[in-house]
Amino acid sequence: MSAPAAMQTMVGNYLAERRRLGFTLGSSGLALMSFARYVDRLRHRGPLTVEVMAEWARHDKWNRGTPETWARRLKLLRPFVRYLRQFDSRTEVPDEAVFGPVPGRVAPHIYREDEIVELLAAARRLNPPGSLRPTTFETLFGLIAAAGLRVSEALALLDADVDLSTGTLTVRQSKFAKSRRLPLHPSTVEALARYRRLRRRKVRSNAETPFFVGTRGKRLGQPLSERQVHRVFIELRDRLGWINRGAHAGPRIHDLRHSFAVRRVMLWHERGIDIDQAMLALSTYLGHAKISNTYWYLTGVPELMALAGNKFERFAAAPGVGDE
């Protein structure tokens, strides 16, 4: 493995083999290529060691600097490292002893309605005034909150995917290589229409144009990067000074998706709708691979734990319950 690009070649071969078997390996593939470039820059010789892998894991591009983040990055390497062992049995496989176990899902920050209104208003005030930029971020954050999209799904939308005549979005080949068609609320359709009209005045568009585009300099009309979107969100979040009610370091864009799911389940509960019957529809709308990922909200989010607890108390107090 002493050739300048030896590790990049190995990762490329691994990814090609896995993708032939049907695995998409989107974000994990990018992480593996990042690791390969890191190793090749080191001009590492001999079998891979846990020390080299752990050092790469600490180089988190978001600079979170937490063992939990490092543990997740190290976990991404394990399937690839096991693949490498067939070529060199001395290759070390990292375990949880390095940074500890990867933590399970923790409670998100569930946005109140007023916080979402504040976020969209703050985006509307972004500089430069009157440009496409404020409307782009206001519409992007609003769509994620209103439709429960993943950030990556919203940024991957093409103009052709947004059908305002029928009020639907087509989310193509998302996280689990599935596509789905989502109905939208009329107010969401109206906001998307306003943004599209403004964007078309600023950027030449066709069916293949990204729906959300960069707005300045060479990025004008180009796809928005996820990194840029997170940077703008953090700037607005810090300016607004919300009190964090989740278990992450602070409120996240992805928590808008969580908030959408929680509000929907709470609304069903208030209306007396059979939640078990409705959860399958919600799971499909969100694009979850397993319905258990949707049911997690009932146990992982305090707002829904309170509802479930009250429901159980009423059940336990009903006549005949517990009688021998």
N, C-alpha and C positions, 0 to 999 in steps of 0.2 A: 504494500500500500504506500510506496514511496513516490510513485509518479505524481506530478502536480495535480491532476484531477482524478486520482484513483477512487476516492470515496464518492465523488459525484457520479462516476460511472457505475459504481456498485449500487448507489441509491436509485439511479435511473433504471438499472436492470430490475431491481426489486419492485419499484413502482409499476413498471411495465408488466411484470409477471402477475402482480396482484390485480391490476386493472383488467387483465385478460380474464381473470376469474370473476369479474363483475364488481370489484370494490372501487369506489370512486376516489377515496383518499385525497380529498380536496385540501383542507387546512392541514391535515397531518402530513400530506405530501410536501406542502410548502415548508413545514417545520423540518422534515427530513432533509430537504435540499439545503436549508439553512445550516443544519448540522454538518452536512457534507462539505459545504464551502468552508465552514469553520475548521474542520479537520484538515482539509487540503491546504488551507493557509498556514496551519501549523507545520506542514510537511511531516506529519506523524508517520513514524515507521513502526512496523510490527503490529501485533494484535491490538485491537481497541481495548482501552482500560476504563474502568469505572471513573477514575480520576478525570480523564479527558471528557467523558460524557457529562459528569457533574459540573465541570467548569463551563461547558456550553450551556447547560441548563440554567446556570446563574446569569447568563447574558440575555436576560429577558428584554425584548425591545421596548416594552412598556415601562421598564425599570420599576416593577412592583416590589422587587426585593424581598419576597416572602418565601419561606420554605414550601408553602402550599403550591405556589406557582412553579417553583423548581421541581417539585414532585410530579406535577402534571406534565411538565416538559420531558422529564426523564422517562415517564411512563410511555410517552409517544415513541421512544426509541426501542423499547423492549422487543416488539415483533420483528423489527429490522435487525436488531442485534442477534436474535435467535437465528434469523436467516443467514447472517454472516458466519455463524459457527460451523456451517457445513463446509465453508472454505478455509476456516482457521479455528480449530477447536479450542485454541487458547483465548479466544474472544471472551471478555467478561460480560456477564449479564447483570445490570444493576437491579437491586431489590429495594424494598421499602426502608431498609436500614440506613440508606443514604440521607434522605430528607424526611423520612416518615411516610405514612400512608397518604394517598390522595384523599382529601376530605370529601365527604358526601355532599349532596346538595344542601344548601343552607337557605334560610329565609331571605327572600328578596325585599327590596324597598317597594312597598305598594303605594303608588302615587295617589294622593287625593286629587279630586277634580280641580281644586284651585291651584295645585302645583303644576298640573298639565297646562292650565290656562296661563300661568306665569311663565312657563318654559316657552310656549309659543309666542307670547308677547315679547319675551327677551330676544328670541330669534328674529322677530320682526324688526327689532331695533339694531340689528347687526349693521356694521359698515360694509361698503359705502351705502348711504341712504339712496333709495330709488333704483338700486341695482338689482340684478337677479338674485344675488346672494341671500339677502334676508328672506325672500319668499321661498327659495330653495330649501333652506333649513327649517323654516316654519312648516312647510308642507311635508317634508320628510319626517320630522318628529311627530307631526300630527297624524300622518298615515300609519306609522308604527303603533301609535297609541290607539288609533281607531280600528285597526284591522289585526293587531296582534302579530305583525310580521317580525321575523328576524331581521336584524340590520342588513345582513348579507342579501336577504331576499329582496328588500326594498331597493337596495343599490343595484341589483341585477335586473330590475325591471327595464324592459324596452318600451318605446312608445307604443308599439303594437300590442303590448300586454295589458295596456290600460284602456279598457273599452267603456267609455263614458256613456255611450248610447244605451248600453244594457246595465251600466252601473256595476261592472265586475272587473276583477284583476285576475290575470293568469300568472301564477307563480310556477315557473318552469324549473325542473330538475333541481330542487332545493336540497336541503341537507341530506336527505336519505334517498336521493335520486328519484324523487317522486314529483309530479306536477299536480297542481290543484287550482280550481277556479273558485274565487271568493266573491260573494255578493258584498256590496258596500252600502253604507247608510247614505241617503241623499245629500246630507251636509258634507260628507267626505267627498262625494262625487263633485259637488260644487267647488270645494277647495282645490281638488285636482284639476278641474277645468280652468280655474283662475291661473294656477301655476303654469299649465300648458300654454295658455294664451300668451302669458308674459315671456315664457321661454322661447316660444316661436318667433317673438319679435326680436329676441337677442341672438338666437342660434338657429342656423339652418337645420331643419329636421326632416327625418323620414321615419319609416316604420322601425328601422333598426337603430335609431338614435336612443341612447340611454335616456330613460325618463328623467332621472335626476342627474344633472350635469355640473361639472366644474364651472366656475363663474368668472375667473380672473386669469389674465395673461395667457400663457400657452395651454392652461387647463380648461379654457373656455370651450364648452361643448363636449369635453372629454368626460368619461365616467368619474364620478366622485369616488375617492378612495376611502376605505373604512377608517383608516388611520386619521385622515383629515376630519371625518365626521365625529369621531370620538374626541378629537382635540377641541373642536368647537363646542361639543356638548359639555365637556369638563369646564371649559371657560364660562359657559352660561350657568352651569350648576354651582360653581364656586361663587359666582356673582350673586346668585339668588340666595345662597346660604341656607339651604334646606337642612333640617335635622334628620340625620340618617336613621331610618327605622328598620333597616335590614342588617344582615350579618356580614355583608361585604364591606370593603373599605369606604364605600360611599354609594349613593344612588347611581345607577347605570342606565344606559339607553335600553339595554335588554330588559330592565325592570318595567319598561312601558309595556312590553309583551306580557310579562307576568301580571301586570295590573289589569290588562284587558281580560285575561282569563279569569282572574279573581272577581272582577266586577260582573262578568257574565254569570258566574255560578251564584253569586250573591243575589243577582236580579232574579234568577230562576227560583232561588229559595224563597224570596219575598213573594213571588207570584204563585207559589205552591206547585211548581213544576217538578215532576219526578226527575231528580238530578241524575240518578243512575241511567235513566233512559236518554237523557240529554248529553251525557258525557261523551258518548261515541261521536255525536255531531261536533262537539267542541274539539275532540281529539283530531278529527278529520280536518276541521277548519284550520287548526294550528299546525298541521303537518307533522304530528307526532308519529313516530314509528310504532310505538306501543301505547295502548290506552293507559297502562300503568304510569306512564310519564305524565298524563293528564290528571289521574287520580292523586298524584303526589301533592297537588295543591290543597287537597282536603286535609292533609296531615302536616304539610310543610309550611303553611302560611297561617299566622295567628288569627287573621280575620275569619278564615274558614274553620279553623279549629274551634273558635267560639261558637259558630253556627252548629257545627257537628256536635259539640258538647251539649248545647241547649236542646238539640233534637233528641239526643240520647236520654237526657234527663226527663223529657216529656214521655218518651217511650217507657222508661223504667217506672214512671209514676202511674202509667195507665193501669186500669183495673185488670186483674188477672195475671199481670206480668210478674214472674217469679213465684207464682203459686205452685205448690207441689201437686 
